[in-house]
Amino acid sequence: MILSLIVIFTLLGSIFSVGGAGLLLLFKGERLRFVTNILVPYAIGTLLGAAFFGYDSPRIASTGRSIGAPDVAVWDHPLLRA
């Protein structure tokens, strides 16, 4: 059940991503510049966040503590400690 939901939502995300990229081809001139000035920093931040999360997650699994800001991380919040 869970695997089928993962596959379904992955496919939906892929379809919407390709559709969104196709919509960018319809924009011209100033509107295209406006949209790309919003989407490029968003994409950079998403990639950096994924990279740092991937870097930090093995340490969290082995030590139970995050390298970055441990009180900000949901899995290491003081109220959630047993």
mmCIF file of the N, C-alpha and C atoms, coordinates in Angstrom:
data_MODEL
# 
_entry.id   MODEL 
# 
loop_
_atom_site.group_PDB 
_atom_site.id 
_atom_site.type_symbol 
_atom_site.label_atom_id 
_atom_site.label_alt_id 
_atom_site.label_comp_id 
_atom_site.label_asym_id 
_atom_site.label_entity_id 
_atom_site.label_seq_id 
_atom_site.pdbx_PDB_ins_code 
_atom_site.Cartn_x 
_atom_site.Cartn_y 
_atom_site.Cartn_z 
_atom_site.occupancy 
_atom_site.B_iso_or_equiv 
_atom_site.pdbx_formal_charge 
_atom_site.auth_seq_id 
_atom_site.auth_comp_id 
_atom_site.auth_asym_id 
_atom_site.auth_atom_id 
_atom_site.pdbx_PDB_model_num 
ATOM 1   N N  . MET A 1 1  ? 0.824  -1.202 0.000   1.00 0.00 ? 1  MET A N  1 
ATOM 2   C CA . MET A 1 1  ? 0.000  0.000  0.000   1.00 0.00 ? 1  MET A CA 1 
ATOM 3   C C  . MET A 1 1  ? 0.861  1.257  0.000   1.00 0.00 ? 1  MET A C  1 
ATOM 4   N N  . ILE A 1 2  ? 1.818  1.276  0.919   1.00 0.00 ? 2  ILE A N  1 
ATOM 5   C CA . ILE A 1 2  ? 2.667  2.463  1.011   1.00 0.00 ? 2  ILE A CA 1 
ATOM 6   C C  . ILE A 1 2  ? 3.535  2.595  -0.231  1.00 0.00 ? 2  ILE A C  1 
ATOM 7   N N  . LEU A 1 3  ? 4.061  1.462  -0.718  1.00 0.00 ? 3  LEU A N  1 
ATOM 8   C CA . LEU A 1 3  ? 4.890  1.506  -1.921  1.00 0.00 ? 3  LEU A CA 1 
ATOM 9   C C  . LEU A 1 3  ? 4.092  2.018  -3.120  1.00 0.00 ? 3  LEU A C  1 
ATOM 10  N N  . SER A 1 4  ? 2.842  1.601  -3.231  1.00 0.00 ? 4  SER A N  1 
ATOM 11  C CA . SER A 1 4  ? 2.027  2.079  -4.354  1.00 0.00 ? 4  SER A CA 1 
ATOM 12  C C  . SER A 1 4  ? 1.760  3.579  -4.240  1.00 0.00 ? 4  SER A C  1 
ATOM 13  N N  . LEU A 1 5  ? 1.561  4.086  -3.024  1.00 0.00 ? 5  LEU A N  1 
ATOM 14  C CA . LEU A 1 5  ? 1.384  5.532  -2.852  1.00 0.00 ? 5  LEU A CA 1 
ATOM 15  C C  . LEU A 1 5  ? 2.661  6.286  -3.210  1.00 0.00 ? 5  LEU A C  1 
ATOM 16  N N  . ILE A 1 6  ? 3.803  5.736  -2.837  1.00 0.00 ? 6  ILE A N  1 
ATOM 17  C CA . ILE A 1 6  ? 5.078  6.375  -3.180  1.00 0.00 ? 6  ILE A CA 1 
ATOM 18  C C  . ILE A 1 6  ? 5.237  6.450  -4.689  1.00 0.00 ? 6  ILE A C  1 
ATOM 19  N N  . VAL A 1 7  ? 4.942  5.359  -5.372  1.00 0.00 ? 7  VAL A N  1 
ATOM 20  C CA . VAL A 1 7  ? 5.068  5.332  -6.833  1.00 0.00 ? 7  VAL A CA 1 
ATOM 21  C C  . VAL A 1 7  ? 4.091  6.304  -7.477  1.00 0.00 ? 7  VAL A C  1 
ATOM 22  N N  . ILE A 1 8  ? 2.853  6.319  -7.007  1.00 0.00 ? 8  ILE A N  1 
ATOM 23  C CA . ILE A 1 8  ? 1.835  7.213  -7.580  1.00 0.00 ? 8  ILE A CA 1 
ATOM 24  C C  . ILE A 1 8  ? 2.243  8.677  -7.425  1.00 0.00 ? 8  ILE A C  1 
ATOM 25  N N  . PHE A 1 9  ? 2.641  9.069  -6.211  1.00 0.00 ? 9  PHE A N  1 
ATOM 26  C CA . PHE A 1 9  ? 2.983  10.472 -5.994  1.00 0.00 ? 9  PHE A CA 1 
ATOM 27  C C  . PHE A 1 9  ? 4.307  10.854 -6.648  1.00 0.00 ? 9  PHE A C  1 
ATOM 28  N N  . THR A 1 10 ? 5.205  9.895  -6.817  1.00 0.00 ? 10 THR A N  1 
ATOM 29  C CA . THR A 1 10 ? 6.432  10.169 -7.563  1.00 0.00 ? 10 THR A CA 1 
ATOM 30  C C  . THR A 1 10 ? 6.109  10.443 -9.025  1.00 0.00 ? 10 THR A C  1 
ATOM 31  N N  . LEU A 1 11 ? 5.230  9.635  -9.586  1.00 0.00 ? 11 LEU A N  1 
ATOM 32  C CA . LEU A 1 11 ? 4.829  9.856  -10.977 1.00 0.00 ? 11 LEU A CA 1 
ATOM 33  C C  . LEU A 1 11 ? 4.076  11.176 -11.138 1.00 0.00 ? 11 LEU A C  1 
ATOM 34  N N  . LEU A 1 12 ? 3.191  11.491 -10.198 1.00 0.00 ? 12 LEU A N  1 
ATOM 35  C CA . LEU A 1 12 ? 2.480  12.776 -10.263 1.00 0.00 ? 12 LEU A CA 1 
ATOM 36  C C  . LEU A 1 12 ? 3.459  13.944 -10.169 1.00 0.00 ? 12 LEU A C  1 
ATOM 37  N N  . GLY A 1 13 ? 4.423  13.851 -9.276  1.00 0.00 ? 13 GLY A N  1 
ATOM 38  C CA . GLY A 1 13 ? 5.428  14.904 -9.161  1.00 0.00 ? 13 GLY A CA 1 
ATOM 39  C C  . GLY A 1 13 ? 6.232  15.060 -10.436 1.00 0.00 ? 13 GLY A C  1 
ATOM 40  N N  . SER A 1 14 ? 6.559  13.947 -11.069 1.00 0.00 ? 14 SER A N  1 
ATOM 41  C CA . SER A 1 14 ? 7.309  14.000 -12.324 1.00 0.00 ? 14 SER A CA 1 
ATOM 42  C C  . SER A 1 14 ? 6.487  14.642 -13.432 1.00 0.00 ? 14 SER A C  1 
ATOM 43  N N  . ILE A 1 15 ? 5.227  14.274 -13.501 1.00 0.00 ? 15 ILE A N  1 
ATOM 44  C CA . ILE A 1 15 ? 4.355  14.850 -14.542 1.00 0.00 ? 15 ILE A CA 1 
ATOM 45  C C  . ILE A 1 15 ? 4.208  16.351 -14.348 1.00 0.00 ? 15 ILE A C  1 
ATOM 46  N N  . PHE A 1 16 ? 3.991  16.792 -13.097 1.00 0.00 ? 16 PHE A N  1 
ATOM 47  C CA . PHE A 1 16 ? 3.856  18.228 -12.851 1.00 0.00 ? 16 PHE A CA 1 
ATOM 48  C C  . PHE A 1 16 ? 5.171  18.976 -13.083 1.00 0.00 ? 16 PHE A C  1 
ATOM 49  N N  . SER A 1 17 ? 6.292  18.330 -12.808 1.00 0.00 ? 17 SER A N  1 
ATOM 50  C CA . SER A 1 17 ? 7.581  18.976 -13.055 1.00 0.00 ? 17 SER A CA 1 
ATOM 51  C C  . SER A 1 17 ? 7.812  19.194 -14.544 1.00 0.00 ? 17 SER A C  1 
ATOM 52  N N  . VAL A 1 18 ? 7.524  18.169 -15.328 1.00 0.00 ? 18 VAL A N  1 
ATOM 53  C CA . VAL A 1 18 ? 7.686  18.299 -16.777 1.00 0.00 ? 18 VAL A CA 1 
ATOM 54  C C  . VAL A 1 18 ? 6.696  19.323 -17.327 1.00 0.00 ? 18 VAL A C  1 
ATOM 55  N N  . GLY A 1 19 ? 5.477  19.316 -16.810 1.00 0.00 ? 19 GLY A N  1 
ATOM 56  C CA . GLY A 1 19 ? 4.482  20.303 -17.245 1.00 0.00 ? 19 GLY A CA 1 
ATOM 57  C C  . GLY A 1 19 ? 4.894  21.717 -16.891 1.00 0.00 ? 19 GLY A C  1 
ATOM 58  N N  . GLY A 1 20 ? 5.438  21.894 -15.691 1.00 0.00 ? 20 GLY A N  1 
ATOM 59  C CA . GLY A 1 20 ? 5.918  23.221 -15.287 1.00 0.00 ? 20 GLY A CA 1 
ATOM 60  C C  . GLY A 1 20 ? 7.079  23.702 -16.138 1.00 0.00 ? 20 GLY A C  1 
ATOM 61  N N  . ALA A 1 21 ? 7.982  22.789 -16.471 1.00 0.00 ? 21 ALA A N  1 
ATOM 62  C CA . ALA A 1 21 ? 9.097  23.158 -17.349 1.00 0.00 ? 21 ALA A CA 1 
ATOM 63  C C  . ALA A 1 21 ? 8.581  23.527 -18.736 1.00 0.00 ? 21 ALA A C  1 
ATOM 64  N N  . GLY A 1 22 ? 7.556  22.820 -19.189 1.00 0.00 ? 22 GLY A N  1 
ATOM 65  C CA . GLY A 1 22 ? 6.958  23.153 -20.485 1.00 0.00 ? 22 GLY A CA 1 
ATOM 66  C C  . GLY A 1 22 ? 6.284  24.517 -20.466 1.00 0.00 ? 22 GLY A C  1 
ATOM 67  N N  . LEU A 1 23 ? 5.676  24.868 -19.336 1.00 0.00 ? 23 LEU A N  1 
ATOM 68  C CA . LEU A 1 23 ? 5.048  26.191 -19.233 1.00 0.00 ? 23 LEU A CA 1 
ATOM 69  C C  . LEU A 1 23 ? 6.077  27.313 -19.301 1.00 0.00 ? 23 LEU A C  1 
ATOM 70  N N  . LEU A 1 24 ? 7.281  27.064 -18.794 1.00 0.00 ? 24 LEU A N  1 
ATOM 71  C CA . LEU A 1 24 ? 8.329  28.090 -18.869 1.00 0.00 ? 24 LEU A CA 1 
ATOM 72  C C  . LEU A 1 24 ? 8.675  28.441 -20.311 1.00 0.00 ? 24 LEU A C  1 
ATOM 73  N N  . LEU A 1 25 ? 8.497  27.474 -21.209 1.00 0.00 ? 25 LEU A N  1 
ATOM 74  C CA . LEU A 1 25 ? 8.797  27.740 -22.615 1.00 0.00 ? 25 LEU A CA 1 
ATOM 75  C C  . LEU A 1 25 ? 7.805  28.716 -23.240 1.00 0.00 ? 25 LEU A C  1 
ATOM 76  N N  . LEU A 1 26 ? 6.643  28.880 -22.614 1.00 0.00 ? 26 LEU A N  1 
ATOM 77  C CA . LEU A 1 26 ? 5.638  29.791 -23.151 1.00 0.00 ? 26 LEU A CA 1 
ATOM 78  C C  . LEU A 1 26 ? 5.909  31.251 -22.782 1.00 0.00 ? 26 LEU A C  1 
ATOM 79  N N  . PHE A 1 27 ? 6.711  31.470 -21.733 1.00 0.00 ? 27 PHE A N  1 
ATOM 80  C CA . PHE A 1 27 ? 6.989  32.835 -21.292 1.00 0.00 ? 27 PHE A CA 1 
ATOM 81  C C  . PHE A 1 27 ? 8.014  33.488 -22.202 1.00 0.00 ? 27 PHE A C  1 
ATOM 82  N N  . LYS A 1 28 ? 7.864  34.781 -22.389 1.00 0.00 ? 28 LYS A N  1 
ATOM 83  C CA . LYS A 1 28 ? 8.790  35.542 -23.233 1.00 0.00 ? 28 LYS A CA 1 
ATOM 84  C C  . LYS A 1 28 ? 9.236  36.795 -22.508 1.00 0.00 ? 28 LYS A C  1 
ATOM 85  N N  . GLY A 1 29 ? 10.429 37.241 -22.789 1.00 0.00 ? 29 GLY A N  1 
ATOM 86  C CA . GLY A 1 29 ? 10.932 38.539 -22.352 1.00 0.00 ? 29 GLY A CA 1 
ATOM 87  C C  . GLY A 1 29 ? 10.960 38.762 -20.862 1.00 0.00 ? 29 GLY A C  1 
ATOM 88  N N  . GLU A 1 30 ? 10.304 39.845 -20.442 1.00 0.00 ? 30 GLU A N  1 
ATOM 89  C CA . GLU A 1 30 ? 10.342 40.287 -19.048 1.00 0.00 ? 30 GLU A CA 1 
ATOM 90  C C  . GLU A 1 30 ? 9.685  39.287 -18.105 1.00 0.00 ? 30 GLU A C  1 
ATOM 91  N N  . ARG A 1 31 ? 8.616  38.662 -18.540 1.00 0.00 ? 31 ARG A N  1 
ATOM 92  C CA . ARG A 1 31 ? 7.945  37.674 -17.686 1.00 0.00 ? 31 ARG A CA 1 
ATOM 93  C C  . ARG A 1 31 ? 8.854  36.470 -17.433 1.00 0.00 ? 31 ARG A C  1 
ATOM 94  N N  . LEU A 1 32 ? 9.569  36.014 -18.441 1.00 0.00 ? 32 LEU A N  1 
ATOM 95  C CA . LEU A 1 32 ? 10.500 34.903 -18.272 1.00 0.00 ? 32 LEU A CA 1 
ATOM 96  C C  . LEU A 1 32 ? 11.617 35.277 -17.296 1.00 0.00 ? 32 LEU A C  1 
ATOM 97  N N  . ARG A 1 33 ? 12.118 36.486 -17.408 1.00 0.00 ? 33 ARG A N  1 
ATOM 98  C CA . ARG A 1 33 ? 13.173 36.955 -16.501 1.00 0.00 ? 33 ARG A CA 1 
ATOM 99  C C  . ARG A 1 33 ? 12.656 37.012 -15.060 1.00 0.00 ? 33 ARG A C  1 
ATOM 100 N N  . PHE A 1 34 ? 11.423 37.464 -14.888 1.00 0.00 ? 34 PHE A N  1 
ATOM 101 C CA . PHE A 1 34 ? 10.830 37.541 -13.548 1.00 0.00 ? 34 PHE A CA 1 
ATOM 102 C C  . PHE A 1 34 ? 10.678 36.148 -12.930 1.00 0.00 ? 34 PHE A C  1 
ATOM 103 N N  . VAL A 1 35 ? 10.175 35.208 -13.714 1.00 0.00 ? 35 VAL A N  1 
ATOM 104 C CA . VAL A 1 35 ? 9.951  33.856 -13.201 1.00 0.00 ? 35 VAL A CA 1 
ATOM 105 C C  . VAL A 1 35 ? 11.273 33.163 -12.892 1.00 0.00 ? 35 VAL A C  1 
ATOM 106 N N  . THR A 1 36 ? 12.263 33.314 -13.768 1.00 0.00 ? 36 THR A N  1 
ATOM 107 C CA . THR A 1 36 ? 13.546 32.658 -13.512 1.00 0.00 ? 36 THR A CA 1 
ATOM 108 C C  . THR A 1 36 ? 14.280 33.294 -12.337 1.00 0.00 ? 36 THR A C  1 
ATOM 109 N N  . ASN A 1 37 ? 14.080 34.593 -12.099 1.00 0.00 ? 37 ASN A N  1 
ATOM 110 C CA . ASN A 1 37 ? 14.687 35.220 -10.924 1.00 0.00 ? 37 ASN A CA 1 
ATOM 111 C C  . ASN A 1 37 ? 14.099 34.683 -9.625  1.00 0.00 ? 37 ASN A C  1 
ATOM 112 N N  . ILE A 1 38 ? 12.923 34.104 -9.670  1.00 0.00 ? 38 ILE A N  1 
ATOM 113 C CA . ILE A 1 38 ? 12.320 33.482 -8.489  1.00 0.00 ? 38 ILE A CA 1 
ATOM 114 C C  . ILE A 1 38 ? 12.709 32.010 -8.402  1.00 0.00 ? 38 ILE A C  1 
ATOM 115 N N  . LEU A 1 39 ? 12.654 31.292 -9.512  1.00 0.00 ? 39 LEU A N  1 
ATOM 116 C CA . LEU A 1 39 ? 12.843 29.850 -9.488  1.00 0.00 ? 39 LEU A CA 1 
ATOM 117 C C  . LEU A 1 39 ? 14.298 29.408 -9.331  1.00 0.00 ? 39 LEU A C  1 
ATOM 118 N N  . VAL A 1 40 ? 15.246 30.157 -9.863  1.00 0.00 ? 40 VAL A N  1 
ATOM 119 C CA . VAL A 1 40 ? 16.649 29.741 -9.769  1.00 0.00 ? 40 VAL A CA 1 
ATOM 120 C C  . VAL A 1 40 ? 17.148 29.753 -8.324  1.00 0.00 ? 40 VAL A C  1 
ATOM 121 N N  . PRO A 1 41 ? 16.936 30.808 -7.534  1.00 0.00 ? 41 PRO A N  1 
ATOM 122 C CA . PRO A 1 41 ? 17.361 30.729 -6.126  1.00 0.00 ? 41 PRO A CA 1 
ATOM 123 C C  . PRO A 1 41 ? 16.633 29.634 -5.344  1.00 0.00 ? 41 PRO A C  1 
ATOM 124 N N  . TYR A 1 42 ? 15.370 29.401 -5.673  1.00 0.00 ? 42 TYR A N  1 
ATOM 125 C CA . TYR A 1 42 ? 14.626 28.322 -5.020  1.00 0.00 ? 42 TYR A CA 1 
ATOM 126 C C  . TYR A 1 42 ? 15.270 26.967 -5.326  1.00 0.00 ? 42 TYR A C  1 
ATOM 127 N N  . ALA A 1 43 ? 15.639 26.750 -6.573  1.00 0.00 ? 43 ALA A N  1 
ATOM 128 C CA . ALA A 1 43 ? 16.269 25.488 -6.963  1.00 0.00 ? 43 ALA A CA 1 
ATOM 129 C C  . ALA A 1 43 ? 17.631 25.325 -6.302  1.00 0.00 ? 43 ALA A C  1 
ATOM 130 N N  . ILE A 1 44 ? 18.404 26.408 -6.220  1.00 0.00 ? 44 ILE A N  1 
ATOM 131 C CA . ILE A 1 44 ? 19.716 26.347 -5.573  1.00 0.00 ? 44 ILE A CA 1 
ATOM 132 C C  . ILE A 1 44 ? 19.565 26.011 -4.099  1.00 0.00 ? 44 ILE A C  1 
ATOM 133 N N  . GLY A 1 45 ? 18.628 26.651 -3.429  1.00 0.00 ? 45 GLY A N  1 
ATOM 134 C CA . GLY A 1 45 ? 18.402 26.370 -2.020  1.00 0.00 ? 45 GLY A CA 1 
ATOM 135 C C  . GLY A 1 45 ? 17.935 24.944 -1.780  1.00 0.00 ? 45 GLY A C  1 
ATOM 136 N N  . THR A 1 46 ? 17.097 24.437 -2.672  1.00 0.00 ? 46 THR A N  1 
ATOM 137 C CA . THR A 1 46 ? 16.624 23.062 -2.546  1.00 0.00 ? 46 THR A CA 1 
ATOM 138 C C  . THR A 1 46 ? 17.774 22.084 -2.702  1.00 0.00 ? 46 THR A C  1 
ATOM 139 N N  . LEU A 1 47 ? 18.641 22.308 -3.690  1.00 0.00 ? 47 LEU A N  1 
ATOM 140 C CA . LEU A 1 47 ? 19.780 21.415 -3.893  1.00 0.00 ? 47 LEU A CA 1 
ATOM 141 C C  . LEU A 1 47 ? 20.763 21.482 -2.737  1.00 0.00 ? 47 LEU A C  1 
ATOM 142 N N  . LEU A 1 48 ? 21.024 22.674 -2.220  1.00 0.00 ? 48 LEU A N  1 
ATOM 143 C CA . LEU A 1 48 ? 21.922 22.798 -1.071  1.00 0.00 ? 48 LEU A CA 1 
ATOM 144 C C  . LEU A 1 48 ? 21.340 22.129 0.167   1.00 0.00 ? 48 LEU A C  1 
ATOM 145 N N  . GLY A 1 49 ? 20.056 22.320 0.397   1.00 0.00 ? 49 GLY A N  1 
ATOM 146 C CA . GLY A 1 49 ? 19.412 21.682 1.540   1.00 0.00 ? 49 GLY A CA 1 
ATOM 147 C C  . GLY A 1 49 ? 19.460 20.168 1.440   1.00 0.00 ? 49 GLY A C  1 
ATOM 148 N N  . ALA A 1 50 ? 19.211 19.625 0.260   1.00 0.00 ? 50 ALA A N  1 
ATOM 149 C CA . ALA A 1 50 ? 19.272 18.172 0.074   1.00 0.00 ? 50 ALA A CA 1 
ATOM 150 C C  . ALA A 1 50 ? 20.692 17.658 0.263   1.00 0.00 ? 50 ALA A C  1 
ATOM 151 N N  . ALA A 1 51 ? 21.677 18.419 -0.219  1.00 0.00 ? 51 ALA A N  1 
ATOM 152 C CA . ALA A 1 51 ? 23.069 17.995 -0.068  1.00 0.00 ? 51 ALA A CA 1 
ATOM 153 C C  . ALA A 1 51 ? 23.486 17.995 1.390   1.00 0.00 ? 51 ALA A C  1 
ATOM 154 N N  . PHE A 1 52 ? 23.144 19.039 2.128   1.00 0.00 ? 52 PHE A N  1 
ATOM 155 C CA . PHE A 1 52 ? 23.530 19.093 3.538   1.00 0.00 ? 52 PHE A CA 1 
ATOM 156 C C  . PHE A 1 52 ? 22.760 18.082 4.374   1.00 0.00 ? 52 PHE A C  1 
ATOM 157 N N  . PHE A 1 53 ? 21.518 17.828 4.030   1.00 0.00 ? 53 PHE A N  1 
ATOM 158 C CA . PHE A 1 53 ? 20.757 16.813 4.753   1.00 0.00 ? 53 PHE A CA 1 
ATOM 159 C C  . PHE A 1 53 ? 21.345 15.432 4.495   1.00 0.00 ? 53 PHE A C  1 
ATOM 160 N N  . GLY A 1 54 ? 21.730 15.168 3.257   1.00 0.00 ? 54 GLY A N  1 
ATOM 161 C CA . GLY A 1 54 ? 22.364 13.895 2.931   1.00 0.00 ? 54 GLY A CA 1 
ATOM 162 C C  . GLY A 1 54 ? 23.711 13.737 3.598   1.00 0.00 ? 54 GLY A C  1 
ATOM 163 N N  . TYR A 1 55 ? 24.411 14.834 3.801   1.00 0.00 ? 55 TYR A N  1 
ATOM 164 C CA . TYR A 1 55 ? 25.709 14.797 4.470   1.00 0.00 ? 55 TYR A CA 1 
ATOM 165 C C  . TYR A 1 55 ? 25.540 14.556 5.966   1.00 0.00 ? 55 TYR A C  1 
ATOM 166 N N  . ASP A 1 56 ? 24.507 15.106 6.542   1.00 0.00 ? 56 ASP A N  1 
ATOM 167 C CA . ASP A 1 56 ? 24.315 15.076 7.985   1.00 0.00 ? 56 ASP A CA 1 
ATOM 168 C C  . ASP A 1 56 ? 23.587 13.819 8.459   1.00 0.00 ? 56 ASP A C  1 
ATOM 169 N N  . SER A 1 57 ? 22.781 13.191 7.619   1.00 0.00 ? 57 SER A N  1 
ATOM 170 C CA . SER A 1 57 ? 21.958 12.082 8.084   1.00 0.00 ? 57 SER A CA 1 
ATOM 171 C C  . SER A 1 57 ? 22.749 10.858 8.544   1.00 0.00 ? 57 SER A C  1 
ATOM 172 N N  . PRO A 1 58 ? 23.898 10.473 7.957   1.00 0.00 ? 58 PRO A N  1 
ATOM 173 C CA . PRO A 1 58 ? 24.639 9.338  8.534   1.00 0.00 ? 58 PRO A CA 1 
ATOM 174 C C  . PRO A 1 58 ? 25.145 9.634  9.946   1.00 0.00 ? 58 PRO A C  1 
ATOM 175 N N  . ARG A 1 59 ? 25.514 10.871 10.206  1.00 0.00 ? 59 ARG A N  1 
ATOM 176 C CA . ARG A 1 59 ? 25.974 11.220 11.549  1.00 0.00 ? 59 ARG A CA 1 
ATOM 177 C C  . ARG A 1 59 ? 24.820 11.196 12.548  1.00 0.00 ? 59 ARG A C  1 
ATOM 178 N N  . ILE A 1 60 ? 23.655 11.607 12.095  1.00 0.00 ? 60 ILE A N  1 
ATOM 179 C CA . ILE A 1 60 ? 22.489 11.565 12.976  1.00 0.00 ? 60 ILE A CA 1 
ATOM 180 C C  . ILE A 1 60 ? 22.160 10.117 13.315  1.00 0.00 ? 60 ILE A C  1 
ATOM 181 N N  . ALA A 1 61 ? 22.255 9.234  12.327  1.00 0.00 ? 61 ALA A N  1 
ATOM 182 C CA . ALA A 1 61 ? 21.938 7.825  12.563  1.00 0.00 ? 61 ALA A CA 1 
ATOM 183 C C  . ALA A 1 61 ? 22.950 7.173  13.499  1.00 0.00 ? 61 ALA A C  1 
ATOM 184 N N  . SER A 1 62 ? 24.225 7.545  13.387  1.00 0.00 ? 62 SER A N  1 
ATOM 185 C CA . SER A 1 62 ? 25.235 6.871  14.202  1.00 0.00 ? 62 SER A CA 1 
ATOM 186 C C  . SER A 1 62 ? 25.375 7.481  15.592  1.00 0.00 ? 62 SER A C  1 
ATOM 187 N N  . THR A 1 63 ? 25.206 8.801  15.706  1.00 0.00 ? 63 THR A N  1 
ATOM 188 C CA . THR A 1 63 ? 25.423 9.445  17.006  1.00 0.00 ? 63 THR A CA 1 
ATOM 189 C C  . THR A 1 63 ? 24.138 9.945  17.643  1.00 0.00 ? 63 THR A C  1 
ATOM 190 N N  . GLY A 1 64 ? 23.095 10.126 16.847  1.00 0.00 ? 64 GLY A N  1 
ATOM 191 C CA . GLY A 1 64 ? 21.849 10.662 17.380  1.00 0.00 ? 64 GLY A CA 1 
ATOM 192 C C  . GLY A 1 64 ? 21.856 12.174 17.499  1.00 0.00 ? 64 GLY A C  1 
ATOM 193 N N  . ARG A 1 65 ? 22.939 12.832 17.058  1.00 0.00 ? 65 ARG A N  1 
ATOM 194 C CA . ARG A 1 65 ? 23.026 14.284 17.144  1.00 0.00 ? 65 ARG A CA 1 
ATOM 195 C C  . ARG A 1 65 ? 23.355 14.859 15.781  1.00 0.00 ? 65 ARG A C  1 
ATOM 196 N N  . SER A 1 66 ? 22.843 16.022 15.515  1.00 0.00 ? 66 SER A N  1 
ATOM 197 C CA . SER A 1 66 ? 23.083 16.701 14.258  1.00 0.00 ? 66 SER A CA 1 
ATOM 198 C C  . SER A 1 66 ? 24.325 17.576 14.359  1.00 0.00 ? 66 SER A C  1 
ATOM 199 N N  . ILE A 1 67 ? 25.010 17.773 13.228  1.00 0.00 ? 67 ILE A N  1 
ATOM 200 C CA . ILE A 1 67 ? 26.183 18.650 13.197  1.00 0.00 ? 67 ILE A CA 1 
ATOM 201 C C  . ILE A 1 67 ? 25.756 20.109 13.291  1.00 0.00 ? 67 ILE A C  1 
ATOM 202 N N  . GLY A 1 68 ? 24.695 20.447 12.554  1.00 0.00 ? 68 GLY A N  1 
ATOM 203 C CA . GLY A 1 68 ? 24.273 21.842 12.411  1.00 0.00 ? 68 GLY A CA 1 
ATOM 204 C C  . GLY A 1 68 ? 23.680 22.429 13.667  1.00 0.00 ? 68 GLY A C  1 
ATOM 205 N N  . ALA A 1 69 ? 22.432 22.798 13.604  1.00 0.00 ? 69 ALA A N  1 
ATOM 206 C CA . ALA A 1 69 ? 21.738 23.409 14.737  1.00 0.00 ? 69 ALA A CA 1 
ATOM 207 C C  . ALA A 1 69 ? 20.850 22.352 15.378  1.00 0.00 ? 69 ALA A C  1 
ATOM 208 N N  . PRO A 1 70 ? 21.332 21.642 16.389  1.00 0.00 ? 70 PRO A N  1 
ATOM 209 C CA . PRO A 1 70 ? 20.575 20.504 16.908  1.00 0.00 ? 70 PRO A CA 1 
ATOM 210 C C  . PRO A 1 70 ? 19.248 20.879 17.548  1.00 0.00 ? 70 PRO A C  1 
ATOM 211 N N  . ASP A 1 71 ? 19.115 22.095 18.057  1.00 0.00 ? 71 ASP A N  1 
ATOM 212 C CA . ASP A 1 71 ? 17.846 22.466 18.688  1.00 0.00 ? 71 ASP A CA 1 
ATOM 213 C C  . ASP A 1 71 ? 16.799 22.889 17.676  1.00 0.00 ? 71 ASP A C  1 
ATOM 214 N N  . VAL A 1 72 ? 17.217 23.100 16.426  1.00 0.00 ? 72 VAL A N  1 
ATOM 215 C CA . VAL A 1 72 ? 16.277 23.469 15.380  1.00 0.00 ? 72 VAL A CA 1 
ATOM 216 C C  . VAL A 1 72 ? 15.738 22.224 14.703  1.00 0.00 ? 72 VAL A C  1 
ATOM 217 N N  . ALA A 1 73 ? 16.559 21.171 14.641  1.00 0.00 ? 73 ALA A N  1 
ATOM 218 C CA . ALA A 1 73 ? 16.158 19.948 13.963  1.00 0.00 ? 73 ALA A CA 1 
ATOM 219 C C  . ALA A 1 73 ? 14.996 19.298 14.704  1.00 0.00 ? 73 ALA A C  1 
ATOM 220 N N  . VAL A 1 74 ? 13.996 18.868 13.970  1.00 0.00 ? 74 VAL A N  1 
ATOM 221 C CA . VAL A 1 74 ? 12.800 18.284 14.570  1.00 0.00 ? 74 VAL A CA 1 
ATOM 222 C C  . VAL A 1 74 ? 13.140 17.006 15.324  1.00 0.00 ? 74 VAL A C  1 
ATOM 223 N N  . TRP A 1 75 ? 14.039 16.188 14.767  1.00 0.00 ? 75 TRP A N  1 
ATOM 224 C CA . TRP A 1 75 ? 14.344 14.906 15.378  1.00 0.00 ? 75 TRP A CA 1 
ATOM 225 C C  . TRP A 1 75 ? 15.187 15.045 16.636  1.00 0.00 ? 75 TRP A C  1 
ATOM 226 N N  . ASP A 1 76 ? 15.701 16.239 16.915  1.00 0.00 ? 76 ASP A N  1 
ATOM 227 C CA . ASP A 1 76 ? 16.560 16.425 18.079  1.00 0.00 ? 76 ASP A CA 1 
ATOM 228 C C  . ASP A 1 76 ? 16.043 17.574 18.964  1.00 0.00 ? 76 ASP A C  1 
ATOM 229 N N  . HIS A 1 77 ? 14.761 17.867 18.882  1.00 0.00 ? 77 HIS A N  1 
ATOM 230 C CA . HIS A 1 77 ? 14.201 18.965 19.657  1.00 0.00 ? 77 HIS A CA 1 
ATOM 231 C C  . HIS A 1 77 ? 14.150 18.577 21.136  1.00 0.00 ? 77 HIS A C  1 
ATOM 232 N N  . PRO A 1 78 ? 14.472 19.497 22.049  1.00 0.00 ? 78 PRO A N  1 
ATOM 233 C CA . PRO A 1 78 ? 14.485 19.170 23.486  1.00 0.00 ? 78 PRO A CA 1 
ATOM 234 C C  . PRO A 1 78 ? 13.161 18.619 24.001  1.00 0.00 ? 78 PRO A C  1 
ATOM 235 N N  . LEU A 1 79 ? 12.049 19.057 23.444  1.00 0.00 ? 79 LEU A N  1 
ATOM 236 C CA . LEU A 1 79 ? 10.755 18.563 23.909  1.00 0.00 ? 79 LEU A CA 1 
ATOM 237 C C  . LEU A 1 79 ? 10.478 17.130 23.475  1.00 0.00 ? 79 LEU A C  1 
ATOM 238 N N  . LEU A 1 80 ? 11.193 16.662 22.438  1.00 0.00 ? 80 LEU A N  1 
ATOM 239 C CA . LEU A 1 80 ? 10.960 15.318 21.930  1.00 0.00 ? 80 LEU A CA 1 
ATOM 240 C C  . LEU A 1 80 ? 11.922 14.295 22.537  1.00 0.00 ? 80 LEU A C  1 
ATOM 241 N N  . ARG A 1 81 ? 12.897 14.734 23.314  1.00 0.00 ? 81 ARG A N  1 
ATOM 242 C CA . ARG A 1 81 ? 13.840 13.801 23.926  1.00 0.00 ? 81 ARG A CA 1 
ATOM 243 C C  . ARG A 1 81 ? 13.154 13.011 25.032  1.00 0.00 ? 81 ARG A C  1 
ATOM 244 N N  . ALA A 1 82 ? 13.447 11.740 25.083  1.00 0.00 ? 82 ALA A N  1 
ATOM 245 C CA . ALA A 1 82 ? 12.811 10.880 26.100  1.00 0.00 ? 82 ALA A CA 1 
ATOM 246 C C  . ALA A 1 82 ? 13.579 10.912 27.415  1.00 0.00 ? 82 ALA A C  1 
# 
